[in-house]
Amino acid sequence: MLNDLRTLTSSVIAALALWPASMLAGPVCATDDTGVEVCLDQPASRIAALSPGATELIWAAGAGEHVVAVVSFSDYPEEAREVTSVGSHTRMDLEKLMQLEPDLVIGWVTGNPPEQLEAIRGLGLPVFSIEPRTFDGVSDTIERLSTLAGTEQEGFAEAARFRRGIAKLASQYERAEPVPVFYQVWDEPLMTVNDEHLIGKVITLCGGVNVFGSLDRLVPRISPEAVIGANPEAILAGGMGEENRHWLTRWEAFPGIKATNRDNLYFIPPSLVQRPTPRLLEGSRLFCEKLDEARGKR
């Protein structure tokens, strides 16, 4: 009898070891960036990401293999290109999304139309809305996503790596000489960011002073004349592609701007600073290097 019991116990343990971790785990909960607590009966195993940034963050959380749906421009990591697209972040094919049977949808607070997110909730799908606006917000989001996916070990390790990298930059540049900076986030219409924007926080991190940092809107529209009047010492822009610096060309026609006169017109690959993901650390390092270069031309 005792031997039979031992054999049965061993068989049960062996069987449990073969089951996915998500089948063994209990309910999981996390609060999203709108203050809503999202609870799942078990960790998500079929995730839909409704922005390129959300896609990157899920992979950073260690749950990339669980992603079954993305939207256009979800191009990082490389594996994300192979995942089924359900449209753009502003216009999704809800029928196609439902066919993929996600058990968790990651929404974008200000990027996805509210009515579409409500429609998805109305279809019975849990929506976890995110929009990190600080460096800590990026780390926290990775941790929360890993909790919902049952990948805490990978996610919390990546969040800690990101925190350490940002802290090192903050220490390195806390006494750096200020550099007046204009960051161009869009060309037509001409747009920038204020100090509350995550890119504005990158500028501050690197010892820059955002010449439009005090404007009320997070992403304000401005005029070329306003840039000329602000006379930034450095102009940085992303452009429409990872290697397309043509947005800087217009400023070459204004040698009276200090940035143009000193050849401080710098291109930053947009995905490195315009997505709130761990690659923001790489983008911040590059941003800081450009401002160091501008300091060296004084």
Secondary structure by P-SEA (a helix, b strand, c coil): caaaaaaaaaaaaaaaaaccccccccbbbbbccccbbbbbcccccbbbbccaaaaaaaaaacccccccccccccccccccccccccccccccaaaaaaaacccbbbbbcccccaaaaaaaaaabbbbbbbbbccaaaaaaaaaaaaaaacaaaaaaaaaaaaaaaaaaaaaacccccccbbbbbcccccccccccccaaaaaaaaaccccccccccccbbbbcaaaaaaacccbbbbbccccccccccccccccccccccccccccccccccccccccaaaaaaaaaaaaaaaaaaac
